[in-house]
Structure formats: C-alpha cells, structure tokens
Amino acid sequence: MKLFIISDVHGSLYYLKKALENYEKEEADYIVILGDALYHGPRNPLPREYNPKEVASLLNDYKEKIIAVRGNCDSEVDQMMLDYPMMSEYAIILFNNRKLFLTHGHLYNKDKLPNLNENDVLIHGHTHIPVAEKLDKIYLLNPGSITLPKENNPNSYAILQNHLFEIKDLEGNIIKSINVK
C-alpha cells in the first residue's frame, strides 16, 4: 500500500491541484490529509488562489481515497462541505505491522506523544515544517505544508510505501527520507 500524505492545504486551490497532480503521478492508493484543509486560519496570510468552496469540491472528487483528520483551523461548517469524514482528532491505521497515529499536531506532537508502541509512527502536520526522524522508540513524521511552508522549506508532501517515508517538494524531488523499520 502506498500513502500520499498532505497537510495544511488552507484553502489553496492552486497548491491542492499541484498536490493532486503528484498524487496521480505517484500512483498512491490513498490520500491522507492531516488537517487544515479549507480555512486559512487567522494567523496565516491568504494563500494563493484561496477558494475553500472549490477546494472542497475537488477533494470530494477523491472522497473514496481520503483518510482525514481535523486540524485546528477545521470546523463543523467545513465538514458540511466535505463528503468524507474529517472531524476526528486522530486516526489509527495499521501499516506493515505497526500503528500509524495520524493527527494534525496541535494536540499530539513531539512534546505531547500519544501512547504508542516501539516502532509505531506518529504522523502530523500543523508546524508546516517537514520532519522525518526516529525518537526514542517511535518515528516522527511530518510532510510539511503544501501551501504555507515555514522556515524556508519548500511546499511539500510525503509518500509512505513499504518501510520508506519520503518528503518531496511539488516537483517530486526528495527533501528528506527515513526507513521506518
């Protein structure tokens, strides 16, 4: 199974289209959205081609392929626009005999870890900074942001396939990677 992981779309139709072009090129099985899909948030600038209504419509075209969690900028009103569930604070899926704990990052993160077993994986967004590292007993992964990257990072997404987690820019170049074995 191949997962295409994005976070922090923040209502940008331009960057969502770029990300979905990469999803198609990568031939991934599912799209994981780690929150903050439609609204830009009060701390963020308006992103390029800010159009939450069209972003919702485009995401709905992929509803059978999306696994999503709620971000700190997502609301019940956003859920009314989307044809897939996204209001859960986290989701857990099994992948290669380990748990993937998917969350936005404002509740669970490096400083506030969920209960995970050795070699499980915490995947979150929220910081807009790509991360691929092993902590004491777990892996910490963050795809960065496709729309509003921070700390001079490029707009990015991630791929998880087999035991390899790769963070890529929107041209498909690998920025960071780690084996999660």
C-alpha positions in Angstrom: 0.0 0.0 0.0 1.2 3.5 -0.9 0.1 6.5 1.1 0.2 10.1 -0.2 0.3 12.4 2.8 -0.5 16.1 2.8 -1.2 18.7 5.5 -2.2 22.3 5.8 -3.9 23.0 2.4 -5.5 26.1 4.0 -8.0 26.6 1.2 -5.5 27.0 -1.7 -6.9 25.6 -4.9 -3.6 26.3 -6.7 -1.5 24.2 -4.3 -4.1 21.5 -3.9 -4.2 21.0 -7.7 -0.4 20.7 -7.7 -0.5 18.2 -4.9 -3.2 16.1 -6.6 -1.1 16.1 -9.8 1.6 14.5 -7.7 -0.8 12.0 -6.2 -1.7 10.9 -9.7 1.9 10.6 -10.7 2.9 8.7 -7.6 0.0 6.3 -8.2 -0.7 6.1 -4.5 -3.5 4.1 -3.0 -4.8 6.7 -0.5 -4.6 10.4 0.3 -4.0 11.1 4.0 -5.0 14.7 4.9 -3.6 15.8 8.3 -6.0 18.7 8.8 -6.4 22.4 8.0 -8.0 21.7 4.6 -10.3 24.6 3.9 -9.7 27.6 6.1 -6.5 29.7 6.0 -6.6 30.5 9.8 -6.3 33.8 11.5 -2.5 33.6 11.8 -1.9 32.8 8.2 -1.9 35.0 5.1 -4.4 34.4 2.4 -2.8 31.6 0.3 -2.5 31.6 -3.5 -5.9 31.1 -5.2 -7.7 30.9 -1.8 -11.0 29.2 -2.7 -12.3 26.9 0.1 -15.5 26.1 -1.9 -13.6 24.8 -4.9 -11.1 23.1 -2.7 -14.0 21.2 -1.0 -15.4 20.3 -4.4 -12.1 19.0 -5.7 -11.4 17.0 -2.6 -14.9 15.5 -2.8 -13.9 14.0 -6.2 -11.4 11.9 -4.2 -13.7 11.0 -1.3 -13.2 7.2 -1.6 -9.4 7.6 -1.4 -9.2 10.1 1.5 -8.4 9.4 5.1 -8.6 12.7 7.0 -8.3 14.2 10.5 -9.3 17.5 11.9 -6.9 20.4 12.2 -7.1 23.4 14.5 -8.5 25.5 11.6 -11.2 22.9 10.6 -14.8 23.2 11.9 -18.2 21.7 11.7 -19.1 24.1 8.9 -16.1 22.7 6.9 -17.5 19.1 7.4 -20.8 20.2 5.8 -18.9 20.9 2.6 -16.9 17.6 2.5 -18.3 14.2 1.5 -15.7 12.3 3.7 -15.3 12.3 7.5 -12.6 14.8 8.8 -13.8 15.7 12.3 -11.8 13.1 14.3 -8.8 14.5 16.2 -6.8 11.4 15.1 -7.0 8.2 13.2 -5.0 5.0 13.7 -4.3 2.7 10.8 -2.3 -0.5 10.7 0.6 -0.4 8.2 3.3 -3.1 8.0 2.6 -4.5 11.4 2.8 -1.1 13.2 0.3 1.6 14.1 0.3 4.9 12.2 -1.1 7.6 14.5 -2.4 10.3 12.2 -3.2 13.7 13.7 -2.9 17.3 12.9 -0.3 18.1 15.5 -1.9 20.8 17.7 -2.9 18.1 20.3 -0.4 15.3 19.8 3.2 16.0 18.7 6.8 15.5 19.7 6.2 17.3 23.0 2.9 15.5 23.8 3.1 12.0 22.5 0.2 9.6 22.3 0.5 6.1 23.7 2.4 4.2 21.1 4.4 1.0 21.0 8.0 0.7 19.9 8.5 1.4 16.2 5.0 2.9 15.8 4.7 6.1 13.8 3.3 9.5 14.8 2.4 11.4 11.6 1.3 15.0 12.0 1.3 18.4 10.2 0.5 21.7 11.9 4.0 23.1 12.1 4.4 23.5 8.3 7.9 22.1 8.7 9.0 18.7 7.2 10.3 16.2 9.7 11.5 12.6 9.3 13.2 11.3 12.4 13.3 8.5 15.0 12.7 9.4 18.6 13.5 7.1 21.4 11.1 4.3 20.4 8.9 5.7 17.7 9.1 7.5 14.4 8.0 11.1 14.0 7.0 12.2 10.5 5.6 15.5 9.2 5.1 16.1 5.5 5.4 19.9 5.9 2.7 22.1 4.1 1.7 22.0 0.5 0.5 25.7 0.8 2.3 27.7 3.5 5.7 26.1 4.3 7.8 27.7 7.1 11.5 28.2 7.9 12.4 28.4 4.2 11.2 24.9 3.4 9.6 24.2 0.0 5.9 23.3 -0.4 5.9 19.6 0.3 4.0 16.3 0.6 5.1 12.8 1.7 4.9 9.3 0.5 4.9 6.2 2.7 5.4 2.9 1.0 6.7 -0.3 2.4 9.2 0.9 5.0 10.3 4.2 3.3 8.9 7.6 4.2 9.9 10.3 1.7 9.1 14.0 1.9 9.1 15.6 -1.6 8.7 19.1 -3.0 6.0 19.8 -5.5 8.4 18.9 -8.4 8.8 15.4 -6.9 12.3 15.9 -5.6 13.1 14.2 -2.3 13.8 16.6 0.6 14.1 14.1 3.4 13.6 10.4 3.9 13.8 7.8 6.6 13.3 4.0 6.7 10.7 3.1 9.3 11.8 -0.4 10.1 
